[in-house]
Structures are given as C-alpha cells and as structure tokens.
C-alpha cells in the first residue's frame, strides 16, 4: 500500500516538474531528470543532488513549489509508515 502511494506521488511530481531550459545540457526536457528531481523532493533526509535545492527549486513557480512542499511532507509520512511497518508496530 505504501509503495503504491509512493509511486503515485512520484508520478505526479514527475508530471508537475518542468525544468528550466538551461538546466539540461541540450535544452531539452529530460524525463529522468524530472523523475530524480521528484524523488529528491520526496525522500526525507536523503539529498540526491544539491542543485535540486539550490538552483531548480528556487526557479519553480509558486504553485509548483507549493506542490513540492506537500510532496516532501507526504514523503515524511510515507517513510514513517514504512518504518512502522518494518519494525512491526503497524499491522
């Protein structure tokens, strides 16, 4: 169940994120960049690429930035459910 929610949030975040034109090497939208940006925003504590926070997130529109705040918060919630399930606290 947790994995399904995780993949759903990852898919929505991938769809929402549109990198700035200069963020990619040849100016084209790279699908894997979008996936890793979304994954980086959703994973609590783990930071995959510092540029995601310093450059890319600062250039997002207000609505997209707000979505990633929600996605980050839900990432913490999902991680806590995952840890509770693995430790046997949740059944």
N, C-alpha and C positions, 0 to 999 in steps of 0.2 A: 504494500500500500504506500509506504513512504517513498519507495523507488518510483512509483507512478507519479506522485506529486512532484518529486524532484525533476523527473523528465518533462513534465508539463511546464513547470516554471522555467526550466532551461530552454524549452522550445519557445515560450512566449518572450523570454529575454533575448533570444537569438533573433526573433522577428522584430522586436522593438528597437534593438540597437542598429544604428546605421552609422558606420564610422565616417569621420571627416575625410574629404577627398585626399588630403595629404598624409593621412595615417597609414595608407597602404603603399607598397613600393611602386606600383604602376598606376595608382589612382583608381583601380578597380575594386569593387566590393568583394572581399574575400570571406566566404562563408565560414571557414574555420576560425578566422579572426573574430567573427561575430559569436561563434559558439564559445570560444575561450574567454572572451570578454564577459559574456553572460555567466559562465561558470565561475569566473573570478569574482564577480559581484555576489554570487550566491553562496560561495563557500565561506563559512565562518573561520576566522583566524588565519587560514592559508591564503597567501598572496602569490598568485602565479606570475604576475608581471607588474612591476611598479608603474609602468607607463599607463596602465589602465586607470590608475587613480590620479596620477599627476596630469596627464595630457587629455586622455579620451573622455573621462567622466566630466571634466571641467567644461568641455565643449558641447555637452549634450543640452538639448532644450529642457526647459523646466519640467514639462510633462514626462519626458523620458527619464530625467534624473529622479523624479519622484517615484516612477515605476521601479527603478533600481534600488531605491531606499526600501520599498516594500519587499522586493525580491531578496535583499540582504536580510531583512528581518525574518522573512519566511524561511530563509536558509538556516538561520539560527534555530528556529522552531523545529524544522525537519531534522537537524543534527541532534537536537536534544531528544526527539522521539527515537531516532536511530540508536543513540547511546542507551536510552532506557530499554529499548527492545533487546539490544545485545547484552546488557547486563542482567536481564531477567526481571527488571522492575515493572515492565509493561507486558501484558499477555494479550 
